[in-house]
Amino acid sequence: MANTAQARKRARQNTKRRQNSASQRSMVRTYLKRVDAAIAAKDYDAATEAYKKAVPVLDRMADKGIIHKNKAARRKSRLNKTIKGLQA
């Protein structure tokens, strides 16, 4: 339990930040699921549109530190490679 005013404030801030981060992580997962669903349906156009919407979200969350920059880059690369495979 926080005993000082400073510690109580930090506990409040940590709670808010944890909730915001969880919400943002959830949003990233939602966008990625949309891309995965389009890929699973083998719909190139839908997958491309979903990917275009997901990329800025991934980049924004990487900039904020919600996910690691390399993880965002890896996810984008793998999704793009899979979508290119649908086209062929």
N, C-alpha and C positions, 0 to 999 in steps of 0.2 A: 504494500500500500504506500502511496506517495505521501510523504510527511511534510514536505515543504511546498510553498506556493508555486515555486518554479517546477517542482516535480509533478504537481497536480496539473499545471498548465501543459507540460510536455505530454502527460498521459492523455489529456483531452486532444491535443494536436495529433498524437500518434493514432488515436481512434479515428479521427476524421480522415487522416491521410490513408489509413489502412482501408477504410470504406471506399474512398475515391479510387484507390489503386485497384481494389477488387472489382469495382464497377468498370473501370477502363480495361482491365484484363478480360473481363467477361465480354465487353464490346469487341475486342480483338478476336476472341474465339468465335463470336457470332459471325463476323465478317469472313473468317477463314472457313467456317462451316458452310457458308453460302457458296464459296468457291468450290469446296470439296463436293457439295451436292451437285453442282453443275457439271463437275468433272465426272462424277459417278454416273450421271445421266448421259454422258458423252455429248453434251450440248456445247459446242465450241463457242458460239456467240454469247450464250449466257455465262459461260465460264470466263470469257474475256471481260465482259462487263463487270462481273463480280470481282474479278482480279483488279481491274482498274479502280474500283471503289475501295478495295482492301489495302492496296499499296500505301496510300497516304495515311491511313489509320495506323498501319504497322510502323511507318516512319515516324509519325507523331509520338507514338508510345515509346519507340526506341529513343527519341530525343528526350523524352521526359524521364527515361530510366525505368519505365514500367516493365519493359522487356529489354534484353541486351541487344545492342546494335547488330552483333554478329548473328544472333538468333533471327532477328528480323530479316537480315540479308539472306540467310539460309532458307527461311520459309518462302520468301519472294522468289528466290532462284528455283527452288524445287517446284513450286506451284507453276511458275512460268514454263519450266521444262515440260511438265505434265500437260499443260494446256497446248504447247507447241506440238506435243505428240498426238493430241486429238485431231489437229488440223491435217496431219499426214495420212 
